[in-house]
Amino acid sequence: MACLNGWCLFWLVVFASVAQFVLGDVRVTKKCDADNTMTLSFDGSPIVFLQKTRGGLVKVTKDLPGVVLGGQFGRITLTVPFTSSYAHVSEEGSQYVVTIAIGSRTNLKTFRCPKPARRSGSVAERCAVAASEKLPCGGSSSITQADCEANNCCYDSSSSTSPCYYANDVTVQCTLDGQFVVVVSENVTLPPLNLGSLQLVDSSSPSCSPVTSLSSFVMYQFPVGACGSTVQLAGGNVTYQNTMSAAITVRTGPEGSITRDSVYK
């Protein structure tokens, strides 16, 4: 969402995978950062073009909006966010797809990153929140169902006071006055998250602690530049980024422990 004339992003990632390829005479290293970004790094300083999903190839420079270009130790690094609005990434089934050309526009190579497997669930499951656990979303009892659902929240027409409430999910919003609002449900994963273990990049300040805590939900609200957030400038756009991590509860029974990953980010 737009925020402070720029972009307000909050990465929620699991793990990263790395692979190497050779494109012409250039060795390319690909890193998939879950559902956040694809990072491609190249030996030397080749000219790199990026295929847009609508249109042709564009030369990658530090001023190209929607991507981050860096370089050190004789390598160029290109980072492409999957959530960018600049149409550099396409989706094919369960994969994100990025196409580049190195050296010349005809030296094309397509790179793919898998979409992470998140907890699957119907609308009914996402919105199955106990009355005592419903956190109002939208700030007004007059919010429409369309606006409520556009914010990734749930709508209950039978409620006259708080018809819009947060789902069993991770909901990230950016306010016009430059605040992150992050609401996390323990039921976003199976087994559930340990909400008491949630941490931002920098949780040392009291303002980086939850503003609301329920048994199955927590809500954070903090300035986009606080709590360890980073800022990137590219093509006249400003991107604020932070990362939250939490432990996943391990359930132990007669057949052993049940878990998928020990950490969720």
Disulfide bonds with the S-S distance in Angstrom:
Cys32-Cys113 2.01
Cys127-Cys154 2.07
Cys137-Cys153 2.15
Cys148-Cys164 2.16
Cys208-Cys227 2.00
